């Protein structure tokens, strides 16, 4: 079955009918949009999706009821994708292995497997919790999250320093790649590209060259923050401070600490 079953017995069915239908995408929209990438859908939308799962997962169902199972999978994926306000989400269920035969089941429970996120290419688990034979299968899904993000207005070579004329906002699939798409022009203007971009290509974080905030041997300010407090001191950088890479710093007392460069000669310490 190549990843369809979860390792339990394959003798799970007296039913000769398998799943084979391909289902249309389900679309949902949240009411407003913010440029911050990781905001969530309002709770009312998520509650609605959860209620749909509950409604569809109860009552006498047959294991071969493809439409109901697809609706369950879509609703769970929508609830689990934690989309941003104002975005448009499409969930496209795939198909189970056509060789798979499942026994009739009175109640089928959809769930997100551990480690899987309803974002991009993923899967939803379906397990029989009331029936003559308990079974567990996985339904492939594709979750597309559409919102406005920055795209290249023309072909841009690697090393190009981005200006206002190089970028525009357009609706893109944020979940098409795991790297975050940039939505704020202020986070991109004046930055150099690490790779070439094609016209209309979405600008993502890994497309930008990492900034170097200070050189090895420079004096840097160490900042440690927590609930209700902030502590600052100084130290000597033992390596260049490159954005996104941890750096070691020697404090005035001789202690070696590790933090993340976050600005000009500034290192943030995790507590």
Phi and psi in degrees as GROMACS dihedral restraints (atoms count N, CA, C in turn):
[ dihedral_restraints ]
;  ai    aj    ak    al  type     phi  dphi    fc
    3     4     5     6     1    53.1    20    10
    4     5     6     7     1    63.0    20    10
    6     7     8     9     1    91.0    20    10
    7     8     9    10     1    -2.7    20    10
    9    10    11    12     1   -81.8    20    10
   10    11    12    13     1   -44.7    20    10
   12    13    14    15     1   -88.5    20    10
   13    14    15    16     1   161.0    20    10
   15    16    17    18     1  -100.0    20    10
   16    17    18    19     1    17.7    20    10
   18    19    20    21     1   103.4    20    10
   19    20    21    22     1    -9.8    20    10
   21    22    23    24     1   -78.3    20    10
   22    23    24    25     1   178.7    20    10
   24    25    26    27     1   -56.0    20    10
   25    26    27    28     1   138.8    20    10
   27    28    29    30     1   -81.9    20    10
   28    29    30    31     1   -10.9    20    10
   30    31    32    33     1   -84.5    20    10
   31    32    33    34     1    73.5    20    10
   33    34    35    36     1  -113.9    20    10
   34    35    36    37     1     9.3    20    10
   36    37    38    39     1  -149.1    20    10
   37    38    39    40     1   144.7    20    10
   39    40    41    42     1  -114.4    20    10
   40    41    42    43     1    11.5    20    10
   42    43    44    45     1   -97.5    20    10
   43    44    45    46     1   128.5    20    10
   45    46    47    48     1   -88.1    20    10
   46    47    48    49     1    -1.0    20    10
   48    49    50    51     1   -97.1    20    10
   49    50    51    52     1   129.6    20    10
   51    52    53    54     1  -108.8    20    10
   52    53    54    55     1   170.8    20    10
   54    55    56    57     1   -88.1    20    10
   55    56    57    58     1   131.5    20    10
   57    58    59    60     1  -146.8    20    10
   58    59    60    61     1   -10.3    20    10
   60    61    62    63     1   -71.0    20    10
   61    62    63    64     1   148.4    20    10
   63    64    65    66     1  -103.6    20    10
   64    65    66    67     1   128.0    20    10
   66    67    68    69     1  -103.8    20    10
   67    68    69    70     1   148.9    20    10
   69    70    71    72     1   -69.6    20    10
   70    71    72    73     1   161.1    20    10
   72    73    74    75     1   -72.4    20    10
   73    74    75    76     1   150.2    20    10
   75    76    77    78     1  -104.3    20    10
   76    77    78    79     1   135.1    20    10
   78    79    80    81     1  -117.3    20    10
   79    80    81    82     1   138.8    20    10
   81    82    83    84     1  -138.5    20    10
   82    83    84    85     1   148.3    20    10
   84    85    86    87     1  -129.0    20    10
   85    86    87    88     1   140.3    20    10
   87    88    89    90     1   -93.5    20    10
   88    89    90    91     1   156.4    20    10
   90    91    92    93     1   -75.1    20    10
   91    92    93    94     1   -20.3    20    10
   93    94    95    96     1  -148.6    20    10
   94    95    96    97     1   161.1    20    10
   96    97    98    99     1  -127.1    20    10
   97    98    99   100     1   142.5    20    10
   99   100   101   102     1  -124.2    20    10
  100   101   102   103     1   150.6    20    10
  102   103   104   105     1   -71.3    20    10
  103   104   105   106     1   -17.2    20    10
  105   106   107   108     1   -67.3    20    10
  106   107   108   109     1   130.7    20    10
  108   109   110   111     1   -69.8    20    10
  109   110   111   112     1   -34.2    20    10
  111   112   113   114     1  -106.6    20    10
  112   113   114   115     1    21.3    20    10
  114   115   116   117     1   -66.5    20    10
  115   116   117   118     1   156.6    20    10
  117   118   119   120     1  -107.1    20    10
  118   119   120   121     1   164.4    20    10
  120   121   122   123     1   -66.1    20    10
  121   122   123   124     1   148.8    20    10
  123   124   125   126     1   -55.5    20    10
  124   125   126   127     1   149.4    20    10
  126   127   128   129     1   -60.6    20    10
  127   128   129   130     1   -27.6    20    10
  129   130   131   132     1   -62.7    20    10
  130   131   132   133     1   -38.1    20    10
  132   133   134   135     1   -67.1    20    10
  133   134   135   136     1   -44.0    20    10
  135   136   137   138     1   -67.4    20    10
  136   137   138   139     1   -38.4    20    10
  138   139   140   141     1   -62.4    20    10
  139   140   141   142     1   -39.8    20    10
  141   142   143   144     1   -61.8    20    10
  142   143   144   145     1   -42.1    20    10
  144   145   146   147     1   -64.5    20    10
  145   146   147   148     1   -41.2    20    10
  147   148   149   150     1   -64.4    20    10
  148   149   150   151     1   -39.7    20    10
  150   151   152   153     1   -65.2    20    10
  151   152   153   154     1   -37.0    20    10
  153   154   155   156     1   -63.4    20    10
  154   155   156   157     1   -41.6    20    10
  156   157   158   159     1   -58.6    20    10
  157   158   159   160     1   -47.5    20    10
  159   160   161   162     1   -62.4    20    10
  160   161   162   163     1   -41.0    20    10
  162   163   164   165     1   -65.8    20    10
  163   164   165   166     1   -41.5    20    10
  165   166   167   168     1   -77.6    20    10
  166   167   168   169     1   -22.2    20    10
  168   169   170   171     1   -89.3    20    10
  169   170   171   172     1     3.7    20    10
  171   172   173   174     1  -117.4    20    10
  172   173   174   175     1   162.8    20    10
  174   175   176   177     1    90.9    20    10
  175   176   177   178     1   168.5    20    10
  177   178   179   180     1   -73.1    20    10
  178   179   180   181     1   109.6    20    10
  180   181   182   183     1  -116.7    20    10
  181   182   183   184     1   151.0    20    10
  183   184   185   186     1   -99.5    20    10
  184   185   186   187     1   143.7    20    10
  186   187   188   189     1   -60.7    20    10
  187   188   189   190     1   -26.4    20    10
  189   190   191   192     1   -88.2    20    10
  190   191   192   193     1     8.5    20    10
  192   193   194   195     1   -77.6    20    10
  193   194   195   196     1    81.8    20    10
  195   196   197   198     1   -58.5    20    10
  196   197   198   199     1   -43.6    20    10
  198   199   200   201     1   -63.1    20    10
  199   200   201   202     1   -41.2    20    10
  201   202   203   204     1   -67.4    20    10
  202   203   204   205     1   -44.0    20    10
  204   205   206   207     1   -64.1    20    10
  205   206   207   208     1   -38.6    20    10
  207   208   209   210     1   -64.0    20    10
  208   209   210   211     1   -40.5    20    10
  210   211   212   213     1   -64.6    20    10
  211   212   213   214     1   -40.0    20    10
  213   214   215   216     1   -59.9    20    10
  214   215   216   217     1   -47.7    20    10
  216   217   218   219     1   -62.4    20    10
  217   218   219   220     1   -43.1    20    10
  219   220   221   222     1   -60.8    20    10
  220   221   222   223     1   -47.2    20    10
  222   223   224   225     1   -62.2    20    10
  223   224   225   226     1   -42.1    20    10
  225   226   227   228     1   -65.8    20    10
  226   227   228   229     1   -40.9    20    10
  228   229   230   231     1   -64.3    20    10
  229   230   231   232     1   -40.0    20    10
  231   232   233   234     1   -63.1    20    10
  232   233   234   235     1   -42.5    20    10
  234   235   236   237     1   -67.8    20    10
  235   236   237   238     1   -31.5    20    10
  237   238   239   240     1   -90.8    20    10
  238   239   240   241     1   -10.7    20    10
  240   241   242   243     1   -80.4    20    10
  241   242   243   244     1   -12.3    20    10
  243   244   245   246     1    45.3    20    10
  244   245   246   247     1    56.2    20    10
  246   247   248   249     1   -72.9    20    10
  247   248   249   250     1   165.7    20    10
  249   250   251   252     1   -79.5    20    10
  250   251   252   253     1   156.0    20    10
  252   253   254   255     1   -59.9    20    10
  253   254   255   256     1   138.3    20    10
  255   256   257   258     1    85.1    20    10
  256   257   258   259     1    -1.5    20    10
  258   259   260   261     1   -89.9    20    10
  259   260   261   262     1   165.4    20    10
  261   262   263   264     1  -110.9    20    10
  262   263   264   265     1   123.8    20    10
  264   265   266   267     1  -113.0    20    10
  265   266   267   268     1   130.9    20    10
  267   268   269   270     1  -118.5    20    10
  268   269   270   271     1   131.6    20    10
  270   271   272   273     1  -114.8    20    10
  271   272   273   274     1   120.5    20    10
  273   274   275   276     1  -112.4    20    10
  274   275   276   277     1   100.7    20    10
  276   277   278   279     1   -66.4    20    10
  277   278   279   280     1   142.1    20    10
  279   280   281   282     1   -88.5    20    10
  280   281   282   283     1  -144.7    20    10
  282   283   284   285     1  -133.6    20    10
  283   284   285   286     1   146.6    20    10
  285   286   287   288     1   -76.7    20    10
  286   287   288   289     1   163.5    20    10
  288   289   290   291     1   -57.3    20    10
  289   290   291   292     1   122.6    20    10
  291   292   293   294     1   -63.3    20    10
  292   293   294   295     1   -15.8    20    10
  294   295   296   297     1   -80.2    20    10
  295   296   297   298     1   -10.0    20    10
  297   298   299   300     1   -74.8    20    10
  298   299   300   301     1   128.4    20    10
  300   301   302   303     1  -116.9    20    10
  301   302   303   304     1   126.5    20    10
  303   304   305   306     1  -119.7    20    10
  304   305   306   307     1   141.9    20    10
  306   307   308   309     1   -72.3    20    10
  307   308   309   310     1   154.5    20    10
  309   310   311   312     1   -57.0    20    10
  310   311   312   313     1   148.9    20    10
  312   313   314   315     1  -143.5    20    10
  313   314   315   316     1   133.8    20    10
  315   316   317   318     1   -77.9    20    10
  316   317   318   319     1   -29.0    20    10
  318   319   320   321     1  -146.8    20    10
  319   320   321   322     1   122.7    20    10
  321   322   323   324     1  -110.7    20    10
  322   323   324   325     1   128.4    20    10
  324   325   326   327     1  -109.0    20    10
  325   326   327   328     1   118.7    20    10
  327   328   329   330     1   -84.6    20    10
  328   329   330   331     1   150.7    20    10
  330   331   332   333     1  -158.2    20    10
  331   332   333   334     1   158.5    20    10
  333   334   335   336     1   -92.8    20    10
  334   335   336   337     1   122.0    20    10
  336   337   338   339     1   -62.5    20    10
  337   338   339   340     1   149.4    20    10
  339   340   341   342     1   -55.7    20    10
  340   341   342   343     1   135.5    20    10
  342   343   344   345     1    86.2    20    10
  343   344   345   346     1    -6.6    20    10
  345   346   347   348     1  -103.6    20    10
  346   347   348   349     1   135.3    20    10
  348   349   350   351     1  -114.2    20    10
  349   350   351   352     1   141.0    20    10
  351   352   353   354     1   -77.2    20    10
  352   353   354   355     1    75.3    20    10
  354   355   356   357     1  -156.7    20    10
  355   356   357   358     1   120.2    20    10
  357   358   359   360     1    69.1    20    10
  358   359   360   361     1  -142.5    20    10
  360   361   362   363     1   -79.2    20    10
  361   362   363   364     1   121.2    20    10
  363   364   365   366     1  -149.4    20    10
  364   365   366   367     1  -160.6    20    10
  366   367   368   369     1  -156.9    20    10
  367   368   369   370     1   156.1    20    10
  369   370   371   372     1  -118.5    20    10
  370   371   372   373     1   135.1    20    10
  372   373   374   375     1   -84.2    20    10
  373   374   375   376     1   144.2    20    10
  375   376   377   378     1  -128.5    20    10
  376   377   378   379     1   122.3    20    10
  378   379   380   381     1  -131.1    20    10
  379   380   381   382     1   140.9    20    10
  381   382   383   384     1   -82.6    20    10
  382   383   384   385     1   122.2    20    10
  384   385   386   387     1  -111.0    20    10
  385   386   387   388     1    -8.9    20    10
  387   388   389   390     1  -143.2    20    10
  388   389   390   391     1   104.0    20    10
  390   391   392   393     1   179.3    20    10
  391   392   393   394     1   169.7    20    10
  393   394   395   396     1   -64.7    20    10
  394   395   396   397     1   -27.6    20    10
  396   397   398   399     1  -132.7    20    10
  397   398   399   400     1   126.4    20    10
  399   400   401   402     1   -80.8    20    10
  400   401   402   403     1   134.7    20    10
  402   403   404   405     1  -142.4    20    10
  403   404   405   406     1   163.7    20    10
  405   406   407   408     1  -144.9    20    10
  406   407   408   409     1   124.0    20    10
  408   409   410   411     1  -133.3    20    10
  409   410   411   412     1   167.3    20    10
  411   412   413   414     1  -121.5    20    10
  412   413   414   415     1   131.3    20    10
  414   415   416   417     1  -104.2    20    10
  415   416   417   418     1   118.5    20    10
  417   418   419   420     1   -64.5    20    10
  418   419   420   421     1   141.8    20    10
  420   421   422   423     1  -138.1    20    10
  421   422   423   424     1   157.5    20    10
  423   424   425   426     1  -125.1    20    10
  424   425   426   427     1   120.9    20    10
  426   427   428   429     1  -106.3    20    10
  427   428   429   430     1   117.9    20    10
  429   430   431   432     1  -107.4    20    10
  430   431   432   433     1   131.0    20    10
  432   433   434   435     1  -119.8    20    10
  433   434   435   436     1   105.8    20    10
  435   436   437   438     1   -98.2    20    10
  436   437   438   439     1   130.8    20    10
  438   439   440   441     1  -160.9    20    10
  439   440   441   442     1   168.6    20    10
  441   442   443   444     1   -74.0    20    10
  442   443   444   445     1   133.1    20    10
  444   445   446   447     1  -148.6    20    10
  445   446   447   448     1   170.6    20    10
  447   448   449   450     1   -76.9    20    10
  448   449   450   451     1   135.4    20    10
  450   451   452   453     1  -131.2    20    10
  451   452   453   454     1   156.9    20    10
  453   454   455   456     1   -74.5    20    10
  454   455   456   457     1   135.8    20    10
  456   457   458   459     1   -82.7    20    10
  457   458   459   460     1   -17.6    20    10
  459   460   461   462     1  -155.6    20    10
  460   461   462   463     1   174.5    20    10
  462   463   464   465     1   -66.1    20    10
  463   464   465   466     1   129.5    20    10
  465   466   467   468     1  -123.9    20    10
  466   467   468   469     1   128.5    20    10
  468   469   470   471     1   -80.0    20    10
  469   470   471   472     1   159.8    20    10
  471   472   473   474     1   -59.4    20    10
  472   473   474   475     1   138.2    20    10
  474   475   476   477     1    93.7    20    10
  475   476   477   478     1   -11.8    20    10
  477   478   479   480     1   -64.5    20    10
  478   479   480   481     1   136.6    20    10
  480   481   482   483     1   -89.3    20    10
  481   482   483   484     1   123.5    20    10
  483   484   485   486     1   -74.1    20    10
  484   485   486   487     1   131.7    20    10
  486   487   488   489     1  -120.5    20    10
  487   488   489   490     1   174.5    20    10
  489   490   491   492     1   -59.4    20    10
  490   491   492   493     1   -32.9    20    10
  492   493   494   495     1   -71.9    20    10
  493   494   495   496     1   -12.9    20    10
  495   496   497   498     1   -90.5    20    10
  496   497   498   499     1   -12.7    20    10
  498   499   500   501     1  -131.8    20    10
  499   500   501   502     1   149.7    20    10
  501   502   503   504     1  -149.5    20    10
  502   503   504   505     1   161.7    20    10
  504   505   506   507     1   -87.8    20    10
  505   506   507   508     1   137.6    20    10
  507   508   509   510     1  -151.9    20    10
  508   509   510   511     1   157.3    20    10
  510   511   512   513     1   -75.7    20    10
  511   512   513   514     1   126.4    20    10
  513   514   515   516     1  -136.5    20    10
  514   515   516   517     1   166.3    20    10
  516   517   518   519     1   -86.9    20    10
  517   518   519   520     1   103.6    20    10
  519   520   521   522     1   -63.1    20    10
  520   521   522   523     1   -29.2    20    10
  522   523   524   525     1   -89.0    20    10
  523   524   525   526     1     5.5    20    10
  525   526   527   528     1   -65.3    20    10
  526   527   528   529     1   -27.2    20    10
  528   529   530   531     1  -135.4    20    10
  529   530   531   532     1   154.1    20    10
  531   532   533   534     1   -69.8    20    10
  532   533   534   535     1   -25.8    20    10
  534   535   536   537     1   -73.5    20    10
  535   536   537   538     1   140.8    20    10
  537   538   539   540     1   -67.9    20    10
  538   539   540   541     1   141.4    20    10
  540   541   542   543     1   -83.5    20    10
  541   542   543   544     1   146.9    20    10
  543   544   545   546     1   -91.3    20    10
  544   545   546   547     1   132.8    20    10
  546   547   548   549     1  -115.4    20    10
  547   548   549   550     1   -13.9    20    10
  549   550   551   552     1  -106.4    20    10
  550   551   552   553     1   114.6    20    10
  552   553   554   555     1   -57.5    20    10
  553   554   555   556     1   -31.6    20    10
  555   556   557   558     1   -61.5    20    10
  556   557   558   559     1   -24.0    20    10
  558   559   560   561     1   -84.1    20    10
  559   560   561   562     1    -6.6    20    10
  561   562   563   564     1  -119.8    20    10
  562   563   564   565     1   -32.7    20    10
  564   565   566   567     1   -62.8    20    10
  565   566   567   568     1   134.5    20    10
  567   568   569   570     1    85.5    20    10
  568   569   570   571     1    -4.7    20    10
  570   571   572   573     1   -91.1    20    10
  571   572   573   574     1   152.0    20    10
  573   574   575   576     1   -95.3    20    10
  574   575   576   577     1   144.3    20    10
  576   577   578   579     1   -79.8    20    10
  577   578   579   580     1   137.7    20    10
  579   580   581   582     1   -84.9    20    10
  580   581   582   583     1   -23.0    20    10
  582   583   584   585     1  -137.9    20    10
  583   584   585   586     1   164.7    20    10
  585   586   587   588     1   -77.4    20    10
  586   587   588   589     1   148.4    20    10
  588   589   590   591     1  -119.2    20    10
  589   590   591   592     1   143.2    20    10
  591   592   593   594     1   -88.5    20    10
  592   593   594   595     1   158.2    20    10
  594   595   596   597     1   -56.9    20    10
  595   596   597   598     1   131.6    20    10
  597   598   599   600     1    82.3    20    10
  598   599   600   601     1    -3.8    20    10
  600   601   602   603     1   -73.5    20    10
  601   602   603   604     1   139.2    20    10
  603   604   605   606     1   -69.1    20    10
  604   605   606   607     1   134.0    20    10
  606   607   608   609     1   -84.2    20    10
  607   608   609   610     1   120.8    20    10
  609   610   611   612     1  -118.8    20    10
  610   611   612   613     1   162.5    20    10
  612   613   614   615     1   -54.7    20    10
  613   614   615   616     1   -40.3    20    10
  615   616   617   618     1   -74.5    20    10
  616   617   618   619     1    -8.3    20    10
  618   619   620   621     1   -77.0    20    10
  619   620   621   622     1   -15.9    20    10
  621   622   623   624     1   -95.4    20    10
  622   623   624   625     1   142.9    20    10
  624   625   626   627     1   -68.2    20    10
  625   626   627   628     1   138.9    20    10
  627   628   629   630     1   -67.2    20    10
  628   629   630   631     1   139.4    20    10
  630   631   632   633     1   -84.6    20    10
  631   632   633   634     1   144.1    20    10
  633   634   635   636     1  -101.5    20    10
  634   635   636   637     1   116.5    20    10
  636   637   638   639     1   -86.8    20    10
  637   638   639   640     1   -22.7    20    10
  639   640   641   642     1  -164.8    20    10
  640   641   642   643     1   165.5    20    10
  642   643   644   645     1  -100.9    20    10
  643   644   645   646     1   162.7    20    10
  645   646   647   648     1   -61.8    20    10
  646   647   648   649     1   138.1    20    10
  648   649   650   651     1    93.1    20    10
  649   650   651   652     1    -9.5    20    10
  651   652   653   654     1   -80.2    20    10
  652   653   654   655     1   151.4    20    10
  654   655   656   657     1   -80.1    20    10
  655   656   657   658     1   129.3    20    10
  657   658   659   660     1  -123.6    20    10
  658   659   660   661     1   158.0    20    10
  660   661   662   663     1   -94.9    20    10
  661   662   663   664     1   125.9    20    10
  663   664   665   666     1   -94.0    20    10
  664   665   666   667     1   130.6    20    10
  666   667   668   669     1  -126.2    20    10
  667   668   669   670     1   123.9    20    10
  669   670   671   672     1  -122.6    20    10
  670   671   672   673     1   124.8    20    10
  672   673   674   675     1  -123.7    20    10
  673   674   675   676     1   155.3    20    10
  675   676   677   678     1  -157.6    20    10
  676   677   678   679     1  -178.0    20    10
  678   679   680   681     1   -59.1    20    10
  679   680   681   682     1   109.1    20    10
  681   682   683   684     1    81.6    20    10
  682   683   684   685     1     8.5    20    10
  684   685   686   687     1  -151.2    20    10
  685   686   687   688     1   160.1    20    10
  687   688   689   690     1  -148.7    20    10
  688   689   690   691     1   133.0    20    10
  690   691   692   693     1  -122.4    20    10
  691   692   693   694     1   134.3    20    10
  693   694   695   696     1  -128.0    20    10
  694   695   696   697     1   144.9    20    10
  696   697   698   699     1  -154.0    20    10
  697   698   699   700     1  -174.9    20    10
  699   700   701   702     1  -124.0    20    10
  700   701   702   703     1   158.7    20    10
  702   703   704   705     1  -159.8    20    10
  703   704   705   706     1   176.8    20    10
  705   706   707   708     1  -106.9    20    10
  706   707   708   709     1   121.7    20    10
  708   709   710   711     1   -68.3    20    10
  709   710   711   712     1   130.2    20    10
  711   712   713   714     1   -94.4    20    10
  712   713   714   715     1    -3.1    20    10
  714   715   716   717     1  -156.7    20    10
  715   716   717   718     1   164.5    20    10
  717   718   719   720     1   -60.9    20    10
  718   719   720   721     1   143.2    20    10
  720   721   722   723     1   -91.6    20    10
  721   722   723   724     1    93.4    20    10
  723   724   725   726     1  -100.5    20    10
  724   725   726   727     1   135.0    20    10
  726   727   728   729     1   -52.7    20    10
  727   728   729   730     1   128.2    20    10
  729   730   731   732     1    85.7    20    10
  730   731   732   733     1    -4.1    20    10
  732   733   734   735     1  -116.7    20    10
  733   734   735   736     1   131.8    20    10
  735   736   737   738     1   -63.4    20    10
  736   737   738   739     1   147.1    20    10
  738   739   740   741     1  -135.0    20    10
  739   740   741   742     1   145.4    20    10
  741   742   743   744     1   -94.4    20    10
  742   743   744   745     1   140.2    20    10
  744   745   746   747     1  -133.7    20    10
  745   746   747   748     1   136.2    20    10
  747   748   749   750     1   -96.9    20    10
  748   749   750   751     1   123.9    20    10
  750   751   752   753     1   -78.6    20    10
  751   752   753   754     1   171.8    20    10
  753   754   755   756     1   -60.8    20    10
  754   755   756   757     1   -27.4    20    10
  756   757   758   759     1   -83.5    20    10
  757   758   759   760     1    -3.5    20    10
  759   760   761   762     1    94.6    20    10
  760   761   762   763     1    -2.5    20    10
  762   763   764   765     1   -77.1    20    10
  763   764   765   766     1   142.8    20    10
  765   766   767   768     1   -99.7    20    10
  766   767   768   769     1   123.2    20    10
  768   769   770   771     1  -122.2    20    10
  769   770   771   772     1   160.5    20    10
  771   772   773   774     1  -123.1    20    10
  772   773   774   775     1   134.1    20    10
  774   775   776   777     1  -150.0    20    10
  775   776   777   778     1  -175.8    20    10
  777   778   779   780     1  -110.0    20    10
  778   779   780   781     1   129.7    20    10
  780   781   782   783     1   -65.6    20    10
  781   782   783   784     1   127.9    20    10
  783   784   785   786     1  -126.1    20    10
  784   785   786   787     1    -1.1    20    10
  786   787   788   789     1  -179.5    20    10
  787   788   789   790     1  -174.5    20    10
  789   790   791   792     1   -57.0    20    10
  790   791   792   793     1   112.1    20    10
  792   793   794   795     1    49.1    20    10
  793   794   795   796     1    45.0    20    10
  795   796   797   798     1  -135.7    20    10
  796   797   798   799     1   129.4    20    10
  798   799   800   801     1  -124.9    20    10
  799   800   801   802     1   131.2    20    10
  801   802   803   804     1  -101.0    20    10
  802   803   804   805     1   130.1    20    10
  804   805   806   807     1  -101.7    20    10
  805   806   807   808     1   136.7    20    10
  807   808   809   810     1   -86.8    20    10
  808   809   810   811     1   135.3    20    10
